[in-house]
Amino acid sequence: MRPDGSAPRPLTVHPRVIDNIPVWSPDGRRIAFVSNRDWAEGLALYTMNPDGSNVTRLTDNRVFDGHPSW
């Protein structure tokens, strides 16, 4: 979205996937978030660039990984 809050655009759009709890990195270069995009049994922590590119899974625990923090 623009600095004034107009023109929001979703960064993650996947059917049947939960992507939520986004948290900006302190330097503004990455966003951490929770998702079930790689399996249905649990949630993992991911990071991505502010434009939605370069999604990287950080955890692989088969349990709830949530509430990311930098």
Secondary structure, 3 states (H helix, E strand, C coil): CCCCCCCCCCCCCCCCCCEEEEEECCCCCCEEEEECCCCCCCCEEEEECCCCCCCEECCCCCCCCCCCCC
